[in-house]
C-alpha cells in the first residue's frame, strides 16, 4: 500500500508483455481493508506474503477461519539479522560489508544487518574505521548522484526510528549518528551500543546498527543468543578460520548465511532467499521447491478412530521426552529396518540434499536441506501415522506419534532407540494452540478435523507452524543457503587448485 505507483507500473509492464489481465490483478489499498478481505475470500487458493511477522500471523488466522486447511501460505517475514566478526577478519572488508548491510537502502531491507558482534580484541580499531567510513556517507535525495542514504518509507517509520534512537541516547547508548536533512523523512545512519541481541525487543526497520562485543572464548554463547531470539533470515560471519566457519554454520539456525561478504542482495539463481522460525515459512524464493509449493497435491484422508483422548499435560510430556533425543541425520538404515518390521513401504527421502549453485568467480554458493525439528504425527489411523513417522525420522527429525491403532507397535518402535515417542490416543485439537516444542504437525484426517487443527495452530504466537497433509519429504525439511567469499582468505582456493 506504500508503493502502489511502482506496483502499478510493474503490473502494466507484465500485461504489456502478453499476460492476460485476468491472470494478474493489482488491488491497491489499505492492507487492513483490502488485505483483510482477500485473505478471507473463499476464491483464494493460497497466499504469498512479504512483510512483518505480526501481519503474517494475522493472515494465517484469517486463512484458518475461511480457507481450506491445505491452502498454502508462503510468508517471508522480518528478522533480527546478526553478524559476528572475529579477530582474524580483514577490517577493511568488514567495514565495507557492514556499511552496505546496515545502511544501504536506508536499512530498509528485510535482510539488513541489525546486530553486530565484534570480538573485543579488535572492537576499538574497527569502530574507529567504521565511524570514519560513515562520515563519508551523504544522506540526501536519491535523485542526486552524491546521495548514499535516502529517506525511509514514510513519516510513521521515521517517528518510530527516531523514537528508538532518542530512547537509546537517553540511556547513554548512542555511539554515533549522522546528521540528516531537516525537511523530508530522513534518518541519519546510527550506531547504538547494546549488551547483546537480547536487548532488541523488535526489528528497527531503518539505518540503525546495534553493536556488542564478546570475548573469543564466548563465541558459542553469541550463536546461542542469536538462535534464542527465534528469527532466522540472514546471518553474516567474518573470519579467516575455516574450522570456525564450519562450526558456526552447523549451529546457526538461519535461512541465508553469508561468510566474509555483505548479507544483502540475494541473487536469483545463486542465492535462494527466505528465512525460518519467526522469519518465514519457506520454501525459498528462487529455490527448487518454490514453484512446486503452488501445486495442488491430492492426499488421501482417513476417518478418525475411537482411541481415548490424551490430556494436554500428558501430550506435552511426550513432546518433552522426544526433545531429549539427540539430533541424528543418518537414520536411513535404522528407518528402513523399522519400516520392514512394521510392514510399511520404505520412505524415499531424496529431497535431503546439498548442491552447489552457480555464482561468480571467488564466491561459492551451497543450497542444503535440514530437519524442521520435532514433527507431531497425528495419523489418524495406523498406516497414516506410521508413514508420517517414517518420513519424519528419515529426514532427520524427532517425532511424536499420537494416533489410533498403534498399541501393538509401540514396543517395537521404542526399542529402535530412534528419536520417536509413540502413544495410542487422540488429541483435543485445541491443544495445538498451546503445545511447546513442535515445529510441524502432520495429519491426513478428514476435512473437518484438519480445519480444527489449522484453526488451533493459527492461534499460536510466534513461529508459524505448518499443517502437513502429505508424505512429500520436502514438507518435513527446511532449506538453507550458504554464500562464501573465497577471496577473503587471500585468494580463491578453487582457482589455485584448478591451475595446479
Secondary structure, DSSP 8 states (H G I E B T S, - for coil): --SHHHHHHHHHHHHHTT--TTTS----S-IIIIIHHHTT-TT--EEEEES-HHHHHHHHHHHHHHS-TT-EEEEE-----EEEE-TTS-HHHHHHHHHHHHHGGGG-STT---EEEEEHHHHHHHHHHHHHHHHT--BS-TTSTT-SB---S-HHHHHHHHHHHHHHHHTT-EEEE----SSSS----EEEE-S-GGG--S---SSEEEEEEE-GGGHHHHHHHHHHT-EESEEEEE-S-HHHHHHHHHH---SEEEESS-S----TTT--B--EETTB----BTSTTTGGGGS------B------EE-HHHHHHHHHHHHTS---S--HHHHHHHHHHHT------TT--EEEE---TTEEEEEEEEE-SEEEE--SSHHHHHHHHHHHHHTT-EEEEEETT-GGGHHHHHTTT-SEEEEE-EE-GGGGGT-SS-SEEE--B-HHHHHHHHHHHHT--SS--EEE-S--GGGGEEEEEEEEETTTTTS-HHHHHHH-
